[in-house]
Amino acid sequence: MRPRAPGPDGKARADLLLEIGCEEIPAGMILKASQELRAILANQLATHLLVDGPTAEASIETFGAPRRLVAIARNIRVKQEDLTREVMGPPRSVAYDSAGEPTRAAQSFASKQGVPLSRLRVVDTPKGEYVAARLTIAGKPAPQILSEILPEAIREISWPRSMVWSGVHGPRFIRPIRWIVATLGGETVACAYADVRSGNHTEGHRFLGQRKIPVSGPRDYEARLKRNFVLCRPEERRQKIERELKSVAARKSLRPHEDEALLEMVTYLNEYPTVILGDFDPVFLGLPEEILITVMRDHQKYFAVENRKKQLAPHFLAVINLPRDPKGLVREGHERVLRARFVDAQFFWTNDQKIKLGEYLPKLAAVTYERRLGSYRDKVERIRSLARWLSEQWVAGGIAQADVAGADRAAELAKCDLVTDMVREFTELQGVVGGLYALEQGEPEEIAWAVYDHYKPHGLDDPVPRNLIGSAVALADKLDSLMACFAVGVIPTGSSDPFALRRSALGVIKILLEQKLPLSLSAAVSAAAKSLKEHAPRIETSEAVERQVLEFLLDRARYILKERRGYAYDEINAAFAAGADELGDAVDRIAALQAIRKTKDFDPLAASFKRIRNILEKSVGTGDKVQQAVDTALLKEAGELQLFTVAQQIGRAAIQFKKERKYRRALEKISELRPSVDFFFDKVLVMDEDAKVRRNRIALLAGLLKEFSTIADFSELGAEEARQAK
Amino acid sequence: MKDPAKPLDAKVQQKKRRGLSFQELLLKLEEYWARKDCILQQPYDIEVGAGTMHPETFLRVLGPDPYRVVYVQPSRRPADGRYGENPNRLYKHTQLQVVLKPSPREIQDLYLASLVAVGIDLKEHDVRFEEDNWESPTLGAWGIGWQVLLDGLEITQFTYFQQCGGLDLDPISVELTYGLDRIAAYLQGVDKVFDVLWTDRVTYGQVRLAEEEQFSAYSFDHADISATRRQFDLCEAEATRLLNEYDKLPPGARKRFPVLQAYDFCLKCSHLFNLLDARGAVSVTERAAMIARVRKLATLVARDWLDQRAGIERKVSA
């Protein structure tokens, strides 16, 4: 070993290189696995005292490419620190006789600990003087430790779906491991995992590089791989791709479509990525852009390109795992594959439309939604009735664009594309294809776009349906999914959410908030339950399940309001506690609450409300009878008289503001209670000895809490930390 | 097909062929794998949807004995038929199936060398392994692996078998399934599979188009639903009867019992189910139930076959 100059604590240090050489790891898993490897190694190295705990993560970097996961740990100790430890033996009085000579007890203790008698010490303890031995545990050399912890680290990496390759009891990994490089300070660290012994040879590019490349450590690893057509660092691959996407497109005055997810994917699909430009027959531009882009992006992992007028151009950018394509063979191959795909799409486009979209409806009977929940044909009827109901609510609420018949028609058509060849082939285009067919076939545009949009939003950043009919169908579809799945016990747990119910709930909330649609959530959930009961397969549910669905929805609402609107959890909870059924109204109250919170009187008032709630909760235990109304005759002290009178005045004003939905003004008014509340708590003892007085005071406070908690339950405020800690 | 000896029409003949003919491709691959100690087997003589269903894969991957086999398997997928009108989709496509048990350490290199053997220069083409795990619910089988892409074209399914017939496998076999039709089209640089030259003088279309047209028509338009159902029920009943009988036999009397015949009936069920499915005759609840019925047969066959082999081995070693 060639240790480098001693580190800050005078101990020799060296750099560790670990490379797990693998058959092609799925592109989407490499980043996460390399991050995990970093944490695992940091923990192991720190546990074994090869690095200092606090600096462990910082001294390690990990990264990956399709055929390798790599870890570099810098400045690790070449030898563990020696440890000293004191072992207590018998009391001094037992270990030495009156002459000060060691007894048999001392001798046997010393020999058991492996130290000479002369090295025994006497130490003072609270229990008296005892004999002790100081033991030194010599640190082990790092290679010895590493040969144990490196295989352990490899084993600890978790994968979504690992495999065995040598036998059912053989090692598990994401794909077979074929080589391992492990060096410390230039020397091979001997270890083995999965019947593969470590060495100091890596492999280059599968077709262009050498198969056995000697490396000494982090110093020459990267450069040697690069000479062998492997860019081992993802940043470098990514930058090369980004640069070439732009430059290759620019040669034809084109611009690549930005696509972060695709860029990340191709970064981890290639060890030596190069961008090439291919062409396709402009005749295919007659197909809708959505279809062309999906074929290129999702099926072939090509970047689409556009011209200066932002129109899709008949070209594509492919990322290949070679430095060049001098004869154009790869380009020609990709072009032919794409042509075949487009010909397919063209075929589906005309063939699917030999019958009208609506005529596919009966075929939905053969597509299962969920075993107990029937077919998509059944689901369509449930969606229709819900979409109608929603539109009726909006018509009644005076929303001019609400269209009951339109929503019904769009819901009827929404799922028809599931049985077209186009969607069977390009499943990610569900909805979109139906919308395009509807447009092509002369359905009213509003209805066609509603079909097109009804799976939206796909996530927090995805837009909501562009029109009200689309929102009705989208809400109906999602509410039905939630209600139906909960009714048969398909409820998301942890990472398992096969029906994407979290996304559905998120979608419901996002649509309601962004379209500012008035809707009682509980009524909507009940309507979904009713539709589930009245349509095949006629599943009856319970109020408990309805509450569960409602709570699930509100949970998503809390999440969006926190993440996207920046409200604090306690503000959201305070407003929700006063009612969250009308989501838009609840948000108005949260906004008012957030604004008023900054004023000086508000937080102390909120604290007083919490005090009131505590008192009320305690009073339940006293055995006193609950008194509903305040008996003014029993109000004797100035504090309680004043509070009663002021609360009545403020209450009247606040209620008026609340009626007008001027929540900010209402809360400002309520803030004016503060001096009277403070005065009351200052001067009045609630728990009076006289039960009548006591009960009356409790009634006064209960009335106060009730009356002033209709905008928000102030006693929830400040509970934020407690809630987040949960 | 008229007369294979006659020269082709001018269009096809003018175009200078590049790459291997369809049958050269098939011969080269078989020869390559035969040289790697594979038994050269023949296609199974019952309709199957994939080379995996051939007993040479389904049964051979079970149990401890090493095995290597290569064979061509024409595979029928009634729902994929397009009356010969689609340039790439076929009712019956031709797979070349390789099974190596146990999976050798250098398996990827062995596979890649087979591509070189059919004229693919790996330094000039973009060949890659992209995640694609394989699963067959009817066979109770699944595996981990990739689709192999050649310049963006999927040419092979590469699978480390993990389970088959519902049983954990030990050792692990590797299964390579080449899509011969599309590989040939690619090598020859043609867009339509029917334009592939089967030999220097005869096209794939001349050999196979009538089959595509007629079997597509049968699957989609003519198959008698209730007759097909009855056939399914009959085959299932016969398989079940055999498997029940096997259970009742004392271990010593099981050696010659026709478990293989039960498997044939299971394969027939699988194909009949595919036919009903293509015909649009399988309802929601029925679909899952029918798949489960076939899987039940497949898993029982796998179990009994292993039991039978173990009995024979005991005898040999005793």
Interface residues (C-beta under 8 A of the other chain):
Chain A: E23 E24 P26 A27 G28 P66 R161 M163 V164 W165 S166 G167 V168 H169 G170 R175 P176 R178 R206 F207 L208 L269 N270 Q300 A318 I320 N321 L322 D325 K327 L329 V330 E332 G333 H334 R336 V337 L338 R339 A340 V343 D344 F347 K363 A365 A366 V367 T368 R371 G374 S375
Chain B: E85 N86 P87 N88 R89 P102 S103 R105 Q108 L112 L122 K123 E124 H125 D126 V127 R128 F129 E130 E131 N133 I144 W146 L150 D151 G152 L153 Y160 Q162 D168 L169 D170 P171 I172 Y186 G189 D191 G280 V282 S283 V284 T285 R287 A288
